[in-house]
Amino acid sequence: MRLSLLTFAALALLGCGDSFSPTRDSVAGSYTLTRLVTTSTGRATDQLGDGATMTITLAPGGTTTGRLVLPAGDVNGAGLDASMEGTWSLTGDRVVFTQGADTFIRDLTFTATADELTADDTFGGTRVEITLTRAAP
């Protein structure tokens, strides 16, 4: 009886961990921007609330399609509408994008979980926090 309780307890503890092991097939899918916050000089801006949108599809073969739209996204304050066409790579649980469009997306390293890609980095004094959520299959 004691041995079976210890075995059960060990199995229960193993079941509590994150069982997601990213592979190209498990990370591939269509994602939508669900969080984009930029913080500069202590002021946080909800870019999603200001109209930012992004969709990106990661094909199992390593290609991407989609669009990034930021209403006031470039240095001149004009809007940005950029193609997310390019490639993606997976190393461990890290996803990196390579695209022709010069946006912050290709400068970030995303962490893959079962249904999200997240990144948090700082560029030139501006912190970027982003979440891309996978669309239901």
ZITA-V297601 format. One record per residue. N is the residue number from 1. RES is the residue in one letter. PSI is psi in radians with two decimals (* if undefined). BURIAL is I if it has 9 or more other ideal C-beta (glycine too) atoms within 8 Angstrom, else O. Layout:
BEGIN
[[N | RES | PSI | BURIAL] [N | RES | PSI | BURIAL]]
END
This chain:
BEGIN
[[1 | M | -0.77 | O] [2 | R | -0.74 | O] [3 | L | -0.72 | O] [4 | S | -0.60 | O] [5 | L | -0.70 | O] [6 | L | -0.71 | O] [7 | T | -0.79 | O] [8 | F | -0.78 | O] [9 | A | -0.73 | O] [10 | A | -0.75 | O] [11 | L | -0.66 | O] [12 | A | -0.73 | O] [13 | L | -0.71 | O] [14 | L | -0.62 | O] [15 | G | -0.28 | O] [16 | C | -0.30 | O] [17 | G | 2.95 | O] [18 | D | 2.03 | O] [19 | S | 0.09 | O] [20 | F | 2.10 | O] [21 | S | 1.81 | O] [22 | P | 2.35 | I] [23 | T | 2.91 | O] [24 | R | -0.72 | O] [25 | D | -0.66 | O] [26 | S | -0.37 | I] [27 | V | -0.50 | I] [28 | A | 2.54 | O] [29 | G | -3.07 | I] [30 | S | 2.29 | I] [31 | Y | 2.62 | I] [32 | T | 2.51 | I] [33 | L | 2.15 | I] [34 | T | -0.15 | O] [35 | R | 2.27 | O] [36 | L | 1.84 | I] [37 | V | 2.25 | I] [38 | T | 2.43 | I] [39 | T | 2.14 | I] [40 | S | 2.35 | I] [41 | T | 0.73 | O] [42 | G | 0.01 | O] [43 | R | 2.06 | O] [44 | A | 2.40 | O] [45 | T | 2.19 | I] [46 | D | 1.69 | O] [47 | Q | -0.56 | I] [48 | L | -0.77 | I] [49 | G | -0.45 | O] [50 | D | 0.10 | I] [51 | G | 0.07 | I] [52 | A | 2.47 | I] [53 | T | 2.66 | I] [54 | M | 2.37 | I] [55 | T | 2.48 | I] [56 | I | 2.32 | I] [57 | T | 2.19 | I] [58 | L | 1.96 | I] [59 | A | 2.57 | I] [60 | P | -0.48 | O] [61 | G | -0.08 | O] [62 | G | 0.13 | O] [63 | T | 2.80 | I] [64 | T | 2.65 | I] [65 | T | 2.80 | O] [66 | G | -2.99 | I] [67 | R | 2.58 | I] [68 | L | 2.18 | I] [69 | V | 2.13 | I] [70 | L | 2.00 | I] [71 | P | -0.62 | O] [72 | A | 0.99 | O] [73 | G | -0.13 | I] [74 | D | 3.10 | I] [75 | V | -0.40 | O] [76 | N | 0.02 | O] [77 | G | 0.02 | O] [78 | A | 2.89 | O] [79 | G | 2.83 | I] [80 | L | 2.27 | I] [81 | D | 1.77 | O] [82 | A | 2.47 | I] [83 | S | 2.44 | O] [84 | M | 0.32 | I] [85 | E | 2.30 | I] [86 | G | -2.42 | I] [87 | T | 2.88 | I] [88 | W | 2.64 | I] [89 | S | 2.68 | O] [90 | L | 2.18 | I] [91 | T | 1.94 | O] [92 | G | -2.07 | O] [93 | D | 0.30 | O] [94 | R | 2.30 | I] [95 | V | 2.29 | I] [96 | V | 2.41 | I] [97 | F | 2.50 | I] [98 | T | 2.07 | O] [99 | Q | 2.73 | I] [100 | G | -0.57 | O] [101 | A | 2.29 | I] [102 | D | 1.50 | O] [103 | T | 2.97 | I] [104 | F | -0.34 | O] [105 | I | -0.75 | I] [106 | R | -0.13 | I] [107 | D | -0.12 | O] [108 | L | 2.67 | I] [109 | T | 2.06 | O] [110 | F | 2.60 | I] [111 | T | 2.23 | I] [112 | A | 2.25 | I] [113 | T | -3.08 | I] [114 | A | -0.65 | O] [115 | D | 0.15 | O] [116 | E | 2.73 | I] [117 | L | 2.19 | I] [118 | T | 2.63 | I] [119 | A | 2.66 | I] [120 | D | 1.93 | O] [121 | D | 2.90 | I] [122 | T | 2.32 | O] [123 | F | 2.10 | O] [124 | G | 0.66 | O] [125 | G | -0.02 | O] [126 | T | 2.12 | I] [127 | R | 2.36 | I] [128 | V | 2.12 | I] [129 | E | 2.13 | I] [130 | I | 2.48 | I] [131 | T | 2.24 | I] [132 | L | 2.21 | I] [133 | T | 2.33 | I] [134 | R | 2.40 | I] [135 | A | 2.57 | O] [136 | A | 2.44 | O] [137 | P | * | O]]
END
